[in-house]
Amino acid sequence: MKICNYIGSVINLIPLQNSCSMVSEEIKQMTNEDLAAALKNLGVRVGPITVTTRVVYERKLARVQQEMPQETAPAVLNFCMCLRGSL
């Protein structure tokens, strides 16, 4: 019984947040070009964005945005959305 309690307490320390849930709807709705531009604007090297790599780049953008100051992150997305309108 003590082992079960110990395992249970260890499991509670493991974050259950799914990395997919970190990705905002705004990021999910970006075009591949907008996603690449946002990442490049943040200094992230970007390869081809395909069906199989898109999820990786969405998570990477979400992670980078979480690590940056809160007032900067929305400005990056707005900048990329404005670029789309000017093209």
C-alpha positions as CSV (number, residue, x, y, z in Angstrom):
1,M,0.0,0.0,0.0
2,K,2.8,2.4,0.8
3,I,4.3,1.8,-2.7
4,C,1.0,2.7,-4.3
5,N,0.8,5.9,-2.3
6,Y,4.4,6.8,-3.3
7,I,3.7,6.1,-7.0
8,G,0.5,8.1,-6.9
9,S,2.3,11.1,-5.4
10,V,5.1,10.9,-8.0
11,I,2.5,10.7,-10.8
12,N,0.8,13.8,-9.4
13,L,4.1,15.7,-9.8
14,I,4.3,14.9,-13.6
15,P,2.7,17.7,-15.5
16,L,-0.4,16.4,-17.4
17,Q,-0.6,19.4,-19.7
18,N,-0.7,18.1,-23.3
19,S,1.6,20.1,-25.5
20,C,-1.1,20.2,-28.1
21,S,-3.4,22.1,-25.8
22,M,-0.7,24.8,-25.5
23,V,-1.3,25.8,-29.2
24,S,-3.8,28.5,-29.5
25,E,-6.6,28.5,-32.1
26,E,-4.9,31.6,-33.6
27,I,-1.8,29.6,-34.3
28,K,-3.7,26.7,-35.6
29,Q,-5.5,28.9,-38.1
30,M,-2.3,30.5,-39.5
31,T,-1.3,29.6,-43.0
32,N,2.0,27.8,-43.5
33,E,3.5,31.0,-44.7
34,D,2.3,33.0,-41.7
35,L,3.5,30.3,-39.3
36,A,7.0,30.3,-41.0
37,A,7.1,34.1,-40.9
38,A,6.2,34.2,-37.2
39,L,8.9,31.7,-36.3
40,K,11.5,33.5,-38.5
41,N,10.6,36.8,-36.9
42,L,11.4,35.2,-33.5
43,G,14.7,33.9,-34.7
44,V,13.7,30.3,-35.2
45,R,15.1,28.4,-38.1
46,V,12.3,27.0,-40.2
47,G,12.4,24.2,-42.7
48,P,9.6,23.1,-45.0
49,I,6.1,23.2,-43.3
50,T,4.2,20.1,-44.4
51,V,1.4,18.1,-43.1
52,T,3.8,16.1,-40.9
53,T,5.9,19.0,-39.7
54,R,3.2,21.6,-39.1
55,V,2.3,20.3,-35.6
56,V,5.9,20.5,-34.6
57,Y,6.2,24.1,-35.7
58,E,2.9,25.1,-34.1
59,R,4.2,23.7,-30.8
60,K,7.5,25.5,-31.3
61,L,5.8,28.8,-31.9
62,A,3.5,28.3,-28.8
63,R,6.6,27.4,-26.7
64,V,8.6,30.4,-27.8
65,Q,5.7,32.7,-27.2
66,Q,5.2,31.4,-23.7
67,E,8.9,32.0,-23.0
68,M,8.8,35.6,-24.2
69,P,7.3,38.6,-22.3
70,Q,3.5,38.7,-22.4
71,E,3.3,42.1,-24.1
72,T,5.5,40.9,-27.0
73,A,3.8,37.7,-28.0
74,P,0.5,39.2,-29.4
75,A,2.5,41.8,-31.3
76,V,4.3,39.1,-33.2
77,L,1.1,37.4,-34.3
78,N,-0.5,40.7,-35.2
79,F,2.6,41.6,-37.3
80,C,2.3,38.3,-39.2
81,M,-1.4,38.7,-39.8
82,C,-0.7,42.2,-41.2
83,L,1.9,40.8,-43.5
84,R,-0.7,38.4,-45.0
85,G,-3.0,41.4,-45.7
86,S,-0.3,43.3,-47.5
87,L,0.8,40.4,-49.8
